[in-house]
């Protein structure tokens, strides 16, 4: 185990040596994809248990699912751990961006990478099929935490966020993406696009609407069309907007209730906002 990690394995069904190899490989892979030197970052405590998949400060908790459906338990651990590790590295190096990038980066480097390896179909391929069906969501609806997480039961949310972030990485490189994340505030009001567009124009030369169009063009010209996937997705119902658990627009924490006349903020963020006024 790298000195960067402290492992606490509370699961008797997992081999510590295999977990160790996955953890260290994930650190190397994420750092390489984002071109980030992680040697100076504080150490990370990794707890493998049955409770949750979270990153809080420098503690990552992972609850891998049982084997099945083409996944081994170690595949699940790799997917979930890489997702949370990407959150931590992005946060500590660049900061916390709008939900589209905050979740899209871990989805691309964790979820998409593992599932593409196992099943051969990337999130780009899925989004290309959705584009051909005219079923893509507007990326503007995924900017705020309060909208992203409430819509997340719709499988298109993570698919699109992951594919779009992968497109930005491949097209513009991690340095430009990192500079954008470091300078871009999280939108806590509408129109959310007005808050992120100045940074997008500065670092990528286009606003969100233009970048979404460029991403769709990328899917059409750079990703092979999968007719079987298009046929399968054509049977899915789209258009219903799911309503999952609300989250704070600023820190993305779960919310039990939201005052209807205020932006969706947790008690801590609301109090801080009041102090800054």
N, C-alpha and C positions, 0 to 999 in steps of 0.2 A: 504494500500500500504506500502510495506517495505520502510524503510528510504533509502534503497539502490537505489531506483528508484524515478525519478520525472516524472510524467505522464502528457503529453499534448495531450488531446483527441480532435482532430479537425473533427471528424466524428459524425454526429448526429444519425447515424443508429446503434451505438454500445453502449452497457451498460457499464458504467465505472466500476461497481462492478465486472462484469464478466471478463473484461479485466484485472483488478487488480489481480484477482485470478489466471488467466492464467500466468501473468507476474511473480508473486511470485512462482508459482509451477514450472515454467520453470527454474528459478534460482536454486531452490532446486534440481531439477532433473539433470540438467547439472552438477552442482557442485558434486552431489553424483556419477554420472557415471564416472566423470573424477577424483574423489577423490581430489578435490581442495577446500581449505578453501577460500571462496570469501569474508569473512568478512572484510578483509583489503583492498579490491579493492575500487577504487574511485567510487562515485555514478554515475548513468547512467540516462541520460535524454531520455525518450521514447516518440517519436512523432508519433501519429497515424493519418495519413492523406491520401491523394490520389496520392502522387507524386512518391515515390520510396521505395525500400527495401535496406537499406544500414546501415553500421556502420562506422562512422567517429569519431575518437577519442573516446569520451564517450557519443555520441549521436546515438541512434538507431532510424531509421525511418522505419515505417511499413505501407504498403498500402494493407490491406487485400482485397482479391477478393470477389465478391458477392457469395452468396450461390448458389449451383448447382452442378450437377454431383456427388452427394454423400457427398459433403462438406458443412458445414455451414460456415457462415462468420467468426465465432469464431475458427473453425478448421483451416481456412486459416491464421487467426492471429496467432494461436499457432504455426503452421508450420513455418511461416516466421519469427516470433519473436524469436523462439528457435534457428533457423538457425543463425540469426544475433548475438544473445547473445552468442552462442558458439564461433563464430569468436572472439568476444570481450574477452571472458574469456581465450581462448587459446592464443590469442595475448598478453594479459597482464600478463599471468602466464608463458608461455613457449616461446612465440615469433611467428613469421610468418614462417612456413615451406614451402616446395615445394607445388605447387598447388594441387597435389594429396591428401595431408593431410590437406592443408588449406581449401579446399572445402569438402573433404571427411568426416571430423569430423562433421561439421554442417549438412551435408546431412544425415549422419547416425543418429545423435541425434535429428534433427528436421524433415526433410522431411520423412525419412524412418519410424521413430517412429509414426508419425501421420497417414501416409498412411497405415501402417500395422494395426494400431488400427481400422481404418475405413473400410478397405477392406480385411484384413486378409492375404495378400500376402506381405512378407517382401522383401527387396532388395536382401537378400541372395537367396530367392526362384527365383527371376528373374535372378540373375546371374548364379544360378545353371542350369536353363533352357537354358540360353545363352551358358553355357559351354557344355551342351549336344548337342547343335546345332553347336558347333565349331565356335561360333560367338563373343567370347570375344575379346576386344581390348587388345593390349599389354599395360601394366601399364606404361611402359617406355614412351609411347607417351603422358602420362598425367602429366608428372613431371613439365614441364615449363609452366608458365602462358600463354605465347604466343601460345602454342599448346593446352593447356587444354581449354581455353575459346573460341578459334576459332572452336574447335571441339564440344563444349558443346551442340549445337542443336541436335547432335546425342544422343538419350536418354540413350545409354549405358554408356556415360561418367560419369554422376552423379550416375547412378546405381552402376557402378563398384567402383568408389571412395568411396561411402558410404558403400558398402558391405565390401570392403577391409579394411577400417578403423574399421568397426565393428569386423571383424575377428581379427585384431591386438589387439583391446581392450579386446575381449573375450579370446584370446589365451595367450597374454603376460601381460595384465593388463595396467592400465593407467599410472602407475609410469614409467615403462620402455618406453612407448610411449612418455610420457612427456619429459623424458631425451633425447630421440632421437630428438624430435622436437626442444628442446632448443639448441642442439649442431649441428643441421644439417643446412647447408647453403642452400639458394634457388639457384637452377641452372639457370644460365643465358647464358649458352653456351652448345654446344654439344661436346661429348656425356654427356647428363644430368645425366645418370645413374652413370657415374664415380664420380660425385659429391656427390650423396646420398649413394652409396653402402658402403663406409667405415663406415658411421654411422649405417647403417642397420646391417652390420656384427657385429659391436661392441655391439649393444643393442639387436639384435634379433638373432644373430648367422647365418645370411644368407644374401645374396644379394637380389636385387629386383626380379630377375628372379626366384631364389629359393623360395622367399616368395610368389610370384604369384603362383608357382606350389603348395605350401603348402595350399594356400587359395582355389585353385581349388579342391584340395583333401578334404579340409574341407567342401566345398559345396557338394561334392559327397557323403561324409560319414555322415555328421551331419545335412543336410538339406533334408527334404522329397522331392522327385521328384514329380513335379506337371505336369501330362500329359496334362491337359487342357491348362495350361500356355505354355508348349512347343509347342503344336499344334498352339496356337494363335501366338506365336512369329515366328513360322516357315513360316508364311505368310509375315513377314516383309522383306523389302529389306535391305541388309547390304552391306558394302563395299564402299559406296559413302562417301567421306570426306567433311563435310560441312565447310563453310568458314564464320564464324561469326566475330564479332567485335574483333580486335586485342587488346591485353592487354600488359602492361609493364611486363617484366620478373621479375623485382625486387619488385615493389610495387603493381602490378596487376591492376593498373589504366587503364581505357580505353585509347586507342591511336587512333588519327585520321589518322596518317600516320607513316610509318616506313622507315627509310633510309635502302636501301637494303644491304648495306655493313656492317651494325652494328647490334648487338643484339637488339631485340625489347625492348627499354627503353623509358620511358617518359622523357620530357625535364629536370625535376628535378633530376631524377635518373642518366641520362646521364651526367648532369653537376657535380653531386657528384662523379661519376665514374672518370671523367676527373681530378677532384681535388685530388683524391686519387692515381693517377698514378705517 
